[in-house]
Amino acid sequence: MIRIEAVAPDSLGAALGLAPGSELLSVNGRELGDFLDWEFLTAEDAFVLRARLPSGEEVEYDVERPEGLPLGVALEAPRIRRCANHCDFCFVDGNPRGLRDALYIRDDDYRLSFRYGNFATLTNLKPWDVERIVEYRLSPLYVSVHATDPVVRRWLLRNPDAPEVLSQLRWFGERGIAFHAQIVLVPGVNDGPQLVRSLGDLYAVGDPVLSVSVVPVALTEFSKHQLVREPTRDECRASLRAVGVVAARALAERGHPWCFGADELYLKAGERLPAAAWYGEFEQRENGVGAVRYLQTRIAAAQEQLGEGEWRGKRIAVLTGTAMGPLLPQVLAPLADATGAAFELLVLENSLFGASVTTAGLLPGAAFLAALEGRSDLDLALLPAEAVNDDLRFLDDVDARDLAGHLDVPVKFSYDFADALAGQGVTA
């Protein structure tokens, strides 16, 4: 059973008499357990829906609808599958007190992997989960592999019952399910020979593994530093060499690099980022792979529609984390040429998690407030859209609208800067 949260006016759902609080029980006799059941079982143009209205009345509907017409119902958020692993490097375990409740949820949910690209370990799958993945063709999934050696992987996950991941990937692959994989590098554990082995093993799986990202472990001030440390520059360089060997082989044999170092790995290694073409469709950009080059391509594509207009002569602040700080000048230069605006880059250290957390999306509202308070000389401030949730709240639970109310400069949230300058983006 799943419950309706909202019904769009004038929608098919409203015409049926569905309302917030209605319980959706079954489709064509199959019980509904979550949003996946709902979406896949109602994909046909005609089906039988059984529901329980807020009044308690049970109703059966023979639904017929034009192809592609949505029912117009929004479902209550599903109960998230929690993580049964206990990784020493778990970022959630490195959260300080006082954040939003949702930030303390350690999810490991294949449904969120399919829907949003969240990485899951596949260690908590039940037989019926496996059946659903195949029946509903939930592909691609995003999988945290970390190591293909079962002993090393179980040690990293702190889960002695973790199944052998290569067998899982092969089994699903034979049934048409594909994967994007990640390896979070923990120095002295899954780098060096273990990284070489993992990349080789995943490459041997063949077509079902679409890509592999290698990401340096990220720790906060509150992480378990006595158990895990960040990689050194030399260790990052060695890992990039291992990635490069396999990428060169993949390029020759498959026509694309296949495995990639995250931008942070290049930054920590002091190495130059590859060109944008290296990343293909940027399929793991949300994991920090090719994010800088993707940003550059987005800005280049938007330059013509920007032109010199309302921003000429304006002073615009761009706020980011320390990871992107050294790279953004080359990103902003074309924007300045296109718009005639003067851009000021404000690189912020993370006051919540500590200086070792360098991602702009993890900056707290307090850091932005401290950087912009009293700045009446600016015409606009561009903040990373990844730093707030859908309710415009930062990680430290600061409301973006409250923040904007304390400032003398207009604030916009942007994914690539060009969106906000073209009249898009979200205004606080």
Helices and strands as residue ranges (DSSP letters): E 2-7, H 12-16, E 23-27, E 30-31, H 35-41, E 46-52, E 58-64, E 73-75, G 92-94, G 101-104, H 110-116, H 127-135, E 141-144, H 150-157, H 165-174, E 179-185, H 192-205, E 209-216, H 233-254, E 259-261, H 263-269, G 276-279, G 285-287, H 291-306, E 315-321, H 328-339, E 342-348, G 360-362, H 365-372, E 380-384, G 385-387, H 400-405, E 411-414, H 418-421, E 426-427
